[in-house]
Amino acid sequence: MATATIPGPRMPRAMQTLGWTSRPLPFVERAHAAFGDVFRIKIGRDTFVVLADPADVKQVFTGDPAVYHAGEANIILLPFLGHKSVLLLDDAAHLSQRKLLLPPFHGGKMRRHVGLMREIAEREIAGWPTGVPFAVQPRMQALTLEVIMRIVFGVDEGDPRLARLRTRLTHFLETTATPREMRRLLVNGPIRAERRRIFASLLDPVDAVIAEVIADHRRRDDLADRDDVLSMLLLARHDDGSPMDDAELRDELVTLLVAGHETTATALAWAVERLTRHRAALERLTEEARAGGEEYVDAVIRETLRLRPVLPFVGRRLTQPQTIGGIAMPAGTKVAPSIHLVHRRGDLYPEPMAFRPERWLGVRTNPYTFLPFGGGVRRCLGASFAETELRAVLGVLVSQVRLAPSQPANEHVGRRVITLVPDRGGEVVATRVAPDVAMPSAA
């Protein structure tokens, strides 16, 4: 069966693309309601088969990675991440690179950084305005960028490169997120864009300062005593005993930047947006934070990621014919397990549209019904990093400020490149917590 015979909207490709770019979630929700748990959509030059049944998600996540290629599905990122990025690799090359990257992101290692995460959050939140509306999203972007520069890139406070790195990374991240640059990418296609280096003016200044940081780390004699990710990667070895070269390190550092900056900032903005409209949840989180607990903040994080996932889909490209959901699909089919649709199934989550962190208390997650970080051998390497950062920042947030929404209405889901963001940036009004109420900083 060709993908053309899989049910889906009949409107022209251009109309489907417009529907997706303007109102992505209502577009896929209507298609799901009309065609069921397996349906076809046409976006830009691509055709995707969307999957909304957890059984089909499990098949994709547990299937042979040689059949379900993710690197090919991420090819749009090639001009920015480079050929050696773990996100763009498949088969043995992917497993080899992932093996090198996993140890620095182990949960235990991430917990060592909580004190620094809290310190960065305290400094950022202390500068927030009070009594006037402001958008949380850009503030969280500044915060998460600082975390990545310090913990991933390993640039210490006082290093003269820190300000230069901050300026260049901010310019790169902000510029590549503009509609103009995205149109350039779509018009040229990722392979041609990378070959012709159409983003050189943005990437070259970033690459230059990253090369300086790598070179400085290579000269250090205390790498084994450091716990930043770059130091650990410099000590890592391939199976043949060889170290990572500078091109590998550059591509993985940019990958961690792109994958961990916008996504975590967006998750934090959505957590604030949801909490400020659910006062009981915000008050319970505040009380737990004062007591030093973590159970409820973890529930808030899960419920935020369930109801407002940062990414709507996970992508795979079939290298061999497969039957999924009872439908035969040829090699070359791009399948897209839908995080958004699975997370809102009423048969999995009673009152699926309600923000209820309590639903997660004492509950273990199922990787095929809760998939904000993807799944299988392609599950996000930085999941533990992101969860640790979310936990640390939210704890500081409720200890330093009281937040209220600037407007009573919920914020709609907007788009920032491929991420799903609050359309007003999570706009709030803040007031300071009295010093005798605030919690002491964590060491």
Residue pairs with C-beta under 8 A, 6 or more apart in sequence:
1 327
1 328
1 329
1 330
2 330
3 40
3 47
3 49
3 329
3 330
3 333
4 40
6 38
6 39
6 40
6 49
6 327
6 329
7 35
7 36
7 38
7 39
7 40
8 31
8 35
8 39
8 40
8 41
8 42
9 16
9 19
9 30
9 31
9 34
9 41
9 42
11 19
13 42
16 27
16 41
16 42
16 43
17 42
17 43
17 44
19 27
20 27
20 28
20 41
20 43
21 415
24 312
24 413
24 415
24 420
25 312
25 340
25 413
25 420
27 41
28 41
28 50
28 312
28 338
28 340
28 341
29 341
31 39
31 41
31 50
32 39
32 50
32 52
32 338
32 341
36 52
37 51
37 52
37 53
37 56
37 325
38 49
38 50
38 51
38 52
38 53
38 56
38 324
38 325
38 326
38 327
39 49
39 50
40 47
40 48
40 49
40 50
41 47
41 48
41 50
42 48
44 186
45 189
46 334
47 334
48 313
48 315
48 334
48 335
48 336
49 324
49 329
49 333
49 334
49 335
49 336
50 313
50 336
50 338
50 341
51 57
51 60
51 324
51 325
51 335
51 336
51 337
51 338
52 338
52 341
52 342
52 345
53 325
54 342
54 345
54 348
54 366
54 368
54 369
55 325
55 368
56 324
56 325
56 337
57 337
57 342
57 368
57 369
57 371
57 375
58 368
59 324
60 68
60 314
60 316
60 324
60 335
60 337
60 375
60 376
61 337
61 367
61 368
61 371
61 374
61 375
61 376
62 376
63 322
63 376
65 90
65 91
65 94
65 95
65 376
65 377
65 378
66 90
66 91
66 319
67 318
67 319
67 320
67 322
68 316
68 317
68 318
68 319
68 335
68 376
69 90
69 91
69 316
69 317
69 318
69 319
70 87
70 90
70 94
70 314
70 315
70 316
70 317
70 378
71 87
71 88
71 89
71 90
71 94
72 90
72 317
73 315
73 316
73 317
73 334
74 87
74 88
74 315
75 88
75 190
75 191
76 185
76 190
77 85
77 87
77 88
77 190
77 258
78 88
78 190
78 191
78 193
78 194
79 185
79 190
79 193
79 194
79 197
79 198
79 199
80 176
80 199
80 203
80 254
80 258
81 87
81 88
81 251
81 254
81 255
81 258
82 88
82 247
82 250
82 251
82 254
83 251
84 97
84 247
84 248
84 251
84 252
85 251
85 252
85 254
85 255
86 94
86 97
86 98
86 101
86 252
86 255
86 381
87 255
87 259
89 97
94 377
95 377
96 238
96 239
97 248
97 252
98 377
98 381
100 233
100 236
100 237
100 238
100 244
101 233
101 252
101 381
102 381
103 109
103 232
103 236
104 229
104 232
104 233
105 229
105 381
105 382
105 383
105 384
105 385
106 384
107 384
107 388
109 227
109 232
110 384
110 385
110 388
111 388
112 227
113 151
113 227
113 388
114 388
114 391
114 392
114 442
115 441
115 442
115 443
116 147
116 150
116 151
117 147
117 151
117 388
117 389
117 392
117 393
118 392
118 393
118 395
118 396
118 441
118 442
119 441
120 143
120 146
120 147
120 150
121 143
121 392
121 393
121 396
121 397
122 396
122 400
122 441
124 139
124 142
124 143
124 146
125 139
125 396
125 397
125 400
125 401
126 400
128 134
128 139
128 401
128 430
129 430
130 401
130 429
130 430
130 431
130 432
131 429
131 430
131 431
132 429
133 406
133 427
133 428
133 429
134 427
134 428
134 429
134 430
135 424
135 425
135 426
135 427
136 268
136 269
136 272
136 273
136 425
136 426
136 427
136 428
137 265
137 266
137 269
137 421
137 422
137 425
137 426
138 425
140 264
140 265
140 266
140 268
140 269
140 393
140 426
141 173
141 261
141 262
141 265
142 170
143 265
143 268
143 393
144 260
144 261
144 262
144 264
144 265
144 268
144 389
145 166
145 169
145 170
145 173
145 261
146 166
147 264
147 389
148 256
148 257
148 260
148 261
149 155
149 162
149 165
149 166
149 169
150 156
150 157
150 228
151 228
151 229
151 385
152 228
152 229
152 230
152 253
152 256
152 257
152 260
153 165
153 210
153 213
153 228
153 229
153 230
153 253
154 213
154 217
154 226
154 228
154 229
154 230
154 231
155 161
155 162
155 165
155 213
156 162
161 209
161 212
161 213
161 216
164 209
165 209
165 210
165 213
168 205
168 206
168 209
169 206
169 257
171 202
171 205
172 202
172 203
172 205
172 206
173 257
173 258
173 261
173 262
175 181
175 202
176 182
176 199
176 202
176 417
177 262
177 416
177 417
181 199
181 202
182 417
184 193
184 198
184 199
185 193
188 196
188 198
193 199
197 203
206 254
207 250
210 250
210 253
210 254
211 246
211 250
213 230
214 230
214 234
214 246
214 249
214 250
214 253
217 223
217 230
217 231
217 234
218 234
220 226
220 231
223 231
223 234
223 235
224 235
226 232
229 256
230 249
230 253
233 244
233 249
233 252
234 243
234 244
234 249
236 243
236 244
237 243
238 244
244 252
256 382
259 380
259 382
260 382
260 385
260 386
262 310
262 416
262 417
262 419
263 310
263 311
263 386
263 419
264 386
264 389
264 390
266 310
266 416
266 419
266 420
266 421
267 301
267 304
267 305
267 308
267 310
267 386
267 390
268 390
268 393
268 394
269 421
269 422
269 425
269 426
270 304
270 308
270 310
270 421
270 422
270 426
271 300
271 301
271 304
271 390
271 394
272 397
272 403
272 426
272 428
273 308
273 405
273 410
273 411
273 422
273 426
274 281
274 303
274 304
274 307
274 308
274 355
275 281
275 282
275 285
275 300
275 403
276 282
276 403
276 404
276 405
276 428
277 355
277 405
277 410
278 355
281 300
281 355
281 357
282 398
282 403
284 296
284 357
285 296
285 297
285 300
285 394
285 398
286 398
286 399
288 294
288 295
288 296
288 297
289 297
289 394
289 395
289 398
289 399
289 439
290 399
290 439
294 391
295 361
296 357
296 361
297 391
297 394
297 395
298 360
298 387
298 391
299 357
299 358
299 359
299 360
299 361
300 357
300 394
301 387
301 390
301 391
301 394
302 357
302 360
302 365
302 370
303 355
303 356
303 357
303 359
303 360
304 355
305 370
305 372
306 343
306 349
306 370
306 372
307 343
307 344
307 353
307 355
308 413
308 420
309 339
309 340
309 343
309 372
309 420
310 372
310 419
310 420
311 339
311 372
311 418
311 419
311 420
312 338
312 339
312 340
312 420
313 336
313 337
313 338
313 339
313 340
314 336
314 337
314 339
314 371
314 374
314 375
314 378
315 334
315 335
315 336
316 334
316 335
316 336
316 337
317 332
317 333
317 334
317 335
318 329
318 330
318 331
318 332
318 333
318 334
318 335
319 331
320 331
321 328
321 329
321 330
321 331
322 328
322 329
322 333
323 329
324 335
329 335
337 371
337 375
339 371
339 372
340 420
342 348
342 368
342 369
342 371
343 349
343 352
343 370
343 371
343 372
344 352
344 353
345 352
345 369
346 352
348 369
349 359
350 359
367 375
367 379
368 375
373 379
373 380
373 383
373 386
374 380
380 386
392 442
395 439
395 442
397 403
399 433
399 438
399 439
400 432
400 433
400 438
401 430
401 431
401 432
401 433
402 430
402 431
402 432
402 433
403 428
403 429
403 430
404 428
404 429
405 427
405 428
405 429
406 424
406 427
406 428
406 429
407 424
407 427
411 422
411 423
411 424
411 426
411 427
412 422
412 423
413 420
413 421
413 422
413 423
414 420
414 421
414 422
414 423
415 421
